[in-house]
Amino acid sequence: MTVNHASALTKEYFIAYLKLIMNSREYTIKQAKEYTFDFFFKGDMKRYGPSTWLQFEKAIKEIDKTMCDMEVC
């Protein structure tokens, strides 16, 4: 996926990205989060700015909630 440095990436972008990682690598959400932090953000949460990081965190929370709802937490 190509990243445009001019604007913040959306929550929907990260939901799609994380789901792709989870499905293709058979990762848990925790593993996908760690992979994304290392590979996408290169270990630097400020790499694409605070707005993009916030959208990443929102995507993780939404996926967590969806998975919890499906599993009846």
Secondary structure per residue as TSV (DSSP state, phi and psi in degrees):
chain	resnum	aa	ss	phi	psi
A	1	M	-	360.0	131.5
A	2	T	-	-81.1	140.5
A	3	V	-	-112.9	130.4
A	4	N	-	-96.5	119.3
A	5	H	T	-75.3	-7.8
A	6	A	T	-79.3	-21.7
A	7	S	S	-141.1	163.3
A	8	A	-	-72.6	140.4
A	9	L	-	-78.3	152.4
A	10	T	-	-91.6	163.7
A	11	K	H	-58.7	-41.6
A	12	E	H	-62.0	-37.7
A	13	Y	H	-59.0	-48.8
A	14	F	H	-70.8	-32.2
A	15	I	H	-61.1	-47.4
A	16	A	H	-62.7	-43.9
A	17	Y	H	-63.0	-48.8
A	18	L	H	-64.1	-40.6
A	19	K	H	-63.8	-38.7
A	20	L	H	-61.3	-46.1
A	21	I	H	-62.3	-45.8
A	22	M	H	-62.4	-42.9
A	23	N	H	-73.9	-45.0
A	24	S	H	-72.8	-30.9
A	25	R	H	-107.9	-1.2
A	26	E	T	55.6	47.1
A	27	Y	-	-95.5	154.1
A	28	T	-	-77.4	171.1
A	29	I	H	-63.0	-36.8
A	30	K	H	-63.0	-44.5
A	31	Q	H	-65.5	-39.9
A	32	A	H	-65.2	-38.6
A	33	K	H	-62.8	-47.3
A	34	E	H	-63.0	-43.0
A	35	Y	H	-61.1	-46.1
A	36	T	H	-63.6	-42.1
A	37	F	H	-60.9	-44.7
A	38	D	H	-72.7	-46.3
A	39	F	H	-85.4	-49.6
A	40	F	T	-78.4	-51.0
A	41	F	S	-87.4	-5.2
A	42	K	T	54.4	36.5
A	43	G	T	74.4	11.6
A	44	D	-	-128.8	104.3
A	45	M	T	-65.7	-14.6
A	46	K	T	-92.9	-0.5
A	47	R	T	-53.7	-41.4
A	48	Y	T	-113.3	12.5
A	49	G	-	94.4	163.2
A	50	P	H	-66.8	-32.1
A	51	S	H	-65.9	-41.9
A	52	T	H	-66.8	-41.5
A	53	W	H	-62.0	-41.3
A	54	L	H	-62.1	-40.9
A	55	Q	H	-65.8	-36.2
A	56	F	H	-61.7	-46.7
A	57	E	H	-63.5	-39.8
A	58	K	H	-63.7	-39.2
A	59	A	H	-63.4	-42.8
A	60	I	H	-61.5	-45.9
A	61	K	H	-61.5	-40.8
A	62	E	H	-66.5	-43.1
A	63	I	H	-64.1	-43.6
A	64	D	H	-56.6	-46.4
A	65	K	H	-63.6	-45.0
A	66	T	H	-61.7	-44.3
A	67	M	H	-67.3	-38.1
A	68	C	H	-65.4	-43.1
A	69	D	H	-60.7	-38.4
A	70	M	H	-69.1	-32.8
A	71	E	H	-95.3	-1.3
A	72	V	T	55.0	68.9
A	73	C	-	-69.8	360.0
